[in-house]
């Protein structure tokens, strides 16, 4: 099972962490894991390129762990309201996309939210 925990501060989504293998298919040939990886890279590239904002991410394939965060979503780090809205919006959209996927893949995904300041 893959657990995806979203990070939120002051009601604003600013990142997420994915851990574990979904178990939907064999490692290296799992379409659900491939979909999660593609969506994650889409988010990273969108923040970096389309929004010209920094995104901090780490990929630990050995531990099957990915962490993605962006200070650009939070008012204490970014003065541009449009950028903040866009960056936090893409994290929020990913959260809702995954919630929709729970209907078909609930035994392979676990989604949560934790409220905490950016570290």
C-alpha positions as CSV (number, residue, x, y, z in Angstrom):
1,X,0.0,0.0,0.0
2,X,1.1,3.5,-0.8
3,X,0.4,6.1,1.9
4,X,0.2,9.7,0.8
5,X,0.3,12.3,3.5
6,X,-0.4,15.9,2.6
7,X,1.1,18.8,4.5
8,X,-1.1,21.8,5.3
9,X,-0.3,25.0,7.2
10,X,-3.0,27.5,8.1
11,X,-5.4,25.7,5.8
12,X,-3.0,25.8,2.8
13,X,-1.6,22.7,1.2
14,X,2.1,23.0,0.6
15,X,3.3,19.5,-0.1
16,X,3.0,15.7,0.4
17,X,5.0,12.6,1.2
18,X,4.4,9.2,-0.5
19,X,5.7,6.0,1.0
20,X,5.4,2.4,0.1
21,X,4.6,0.3,-2.9
22,X,1.0,0.1,-3.9
23,X,1.1,-3.7,-4.5
24,X,-1.4,-3.3,-7.4
25,X,1.2,-5.0,-9.7
26,X,4.8,-6.3,-9.6
27,X,7.4,-3.7,-8.7
28,X,8.7,-2.1,-11.8
29,X,5.5,-3.1,-13.7
30,X,2.8,-1.5,-11.6
31,X,0.4,0.9,-13.5
32,X,-0.9,2.5,-10.3
33,X,2.6,3.3,-9.1
34,X,3.4,4.6,-12.6
35,X,0.4,6.9,-12.4
36,X,1.4,8.2,-9.0
37,X,4.9,8.9,-10.3
38,X,3.7,10.6,-13.4
39,X,1.4,12.9,-11.3
40,X,4.1,13.7,-8.9
41,X,6.6,14.6,-11.6
42,X,3.8,16.7,-13.3
43,X,3.4,18.7,-10.0
44,X,7.2,19.2,-9.6
45,X,7.6,20.3,-13.2
46,X,4.6,22.6,-13.1
47,X,5.8,24.4,-9.9
48,X,9.3,24.8,-11.2
49,X,8.6,25.7,-14.8
50,X,5.1,27.1,-15.2
51,X,5.1,28.9,-11.8
52,X,8.9,29.7,-11.7
53,X,9.0,28.7,-8.1
54,X,11.2,26.5,-6.1
55,X,10.0,23.0,-5.1
56,X,12.0,20.9,-2.7
57,X,11.8,17.2,-3.3
58,X,13.6,14.0,-2.4
59,X,13.3,10.6,-3.9
60,X,14.5,7.6,-2.0
61,X,13.8,4.6,-4.2
62,X,15.4,2.2,-1.7
63,X,12.8,3.2,1.0
64,X,10.1,3.8,-1.6
65,X,9.7,7.4,-0.3
66,X,9.1,10.6,-2.1
67,X,8.6,14.0,-0.4
68,X,7.5,17.1,-2.3
69,X,7.1,20.6,-0.7
70,X,7.1,24.2,-1.9
71,X,7.4,27.3,0.2
72,X,5.8,29.2,-2.7
73,X,2.4,28.0,-1.4
74,X,2.7,29.8,1.9
75,X,2.2,33.5,2.6
76,X,5.1,33.7,5.0
77,X,7.5,32.7,2.2
78,X,5.9,34.1,-1.0
79,X,4.5,37.6,-1.5
80,X,2.9,36.9,-4.8
81,X,-0.7,35.9,-4.1
82,X,-1.2,34.4,-7.6
83,X,1.8,32.1,-7.3
84,X,0.7,31.0,-3.8
85,X,-2.8,30.3,-5.0
86,X,-1.5,28.3,-8.0
87,X,1.1,26.3,-6.1
88,X,-1.3,25.4,-3.2
89,X,-4.0,24.7,-5.7
90,X,-2.0,22.1,-7.5
91,X,-1.3,20.2,-4.3
92,X,-5.0,20.5,-3.4
93,X,-6.0,19.2,-6.8
94,X,-3.7,16.2,-6.4
95,X,-5.3,15.5,-3.0
96,X,-8.8,15.4,-4.6
97,X,-7.6,13.4,-7.5
98,X,-6.3,10.7,-5.1
99,X,-9.5,10.8,-3.1
100,X,-11.4,10.0,-6.3
101,X,-9.0,7.2,-7.0
102,X,-9.9,5.6,-3.6
103,X,-13.1,4.4,-5.1
104,X,-11.3,2.0,-7.4
105,X,-8.0,1.6,-5.6
106,X,-8.8,1.9,-1.9
107,X,-7.0,-1.3,-0.9
108,X,-3.8,0.1,-2.5
109,X,-3.8,3.7,-1.4
110,X,-4.1,5.5,1.9
111,X,-4.5,9.3,2.0
112,X,-4.2,11.7,5.0
113,X,-3.6,15.3,5.9
114,X,-1.3,16.6,8.6
115,X,-1.4,20.2,9.8
116,X,2.1,21.4,10.5
117,X,4.4,24.3,9.7
118,X,6.9,24.1,6.9
119,X,10.1,22.6,8.3
